[in-house]
Amino acid sequence: MREAVSLFSGSLSSSLSTEIAVSHCKVNRVILLTFRSPFFGYYEEIKDIANNLWPECQFRSKSIKRRTECIASTEGVDSPEADSFCTRCRFALLKTGGEFLDRVGGDFLISGERADLRGEYWAEKLAKIERSAGVGDLVFRPLSPNMNNSLPERKGWITSDNDIDARKEDSLQSLAEKLDLNSDSQYFGAGTRCKLTSPKYRRRLKDLVEEEDFNVNDLRLLDFRDYYKIPPDTKLVLAKNPEEKRELQNYFLPRDLRFYLPTHKGPMGLVRSDWDGKSENALEEVVDLAARVTVAKSEVDGQLSVPVNYRFEHDNETYTLEVPPLESRKLAELSL
């Protein structure tokens, strides 16, 4: 009894690869496995796609939170192919997928990558990542005809009928039509579901991992639109609308500073830093600068000086200072 595990992301290519495995491979069961991570979104929507397209298949999810640091930083990474967030992420996904495959007693993995679109170099790189992750030739990529030496292909578990040949179609949409896959589904491409595809997010993440240590809470702050870095180690995040403010409320830690305007409409600010390493003067400079950023992003047309309230979350004492808005040039310099 042969079983396959499809690494399901909710994209059209991942859906096509899963459909080929379900309907056109000599397997008895296909388990759909998706991953949960601070770097990914749309988990519930991806689950809905899987359940709608293949209600007969088991849908499972696996957290890769413990591999977050491996993805974010090259330090301690056991993969030689660790030159970017994306390659480290692929390593983590394949490593976790391989462990899941062993646990359920499956025979091979299904992946939706189209290696042929990026040339022979990328195909070779993917093969190296597979070996580093311990899955060797266990990954079948239906949409990558230039990577056709996987174990299930050599064993003849993959049929060679016209439907499989259809993977050489010019577009994913035409292949979806040929495989009678619902093209009306709301698929999620990497640019939508994966934060690591955003240059701004990668820039923020690179800055964060250069600090001594970080956690998932720190990663969540990278998602906010207004994110500032006050050198050398202070982060300021602003939440401007009610939805953002409710979200930011979840991430305050006891030693974070909270900023808000008591008399004008404006954002709520969270400031995080290594306070123990700061002198009294350095602390005052951070407070003043954070307050001026908060004012600059508020609705205070033409005012020279505006009151700002602030307090440490672990302290009941609230303080007030009056500051002018930070100049646009300086604001742009601090923005990440």
Summary of the structure (lengths in Angstrom):
residues: 336
radius of gyration: 24.5
end to end distance: 52.3
largest distance: 75.8
contacts: 1038
relative contact order: 0.11
helix: 44%
strand: 18%
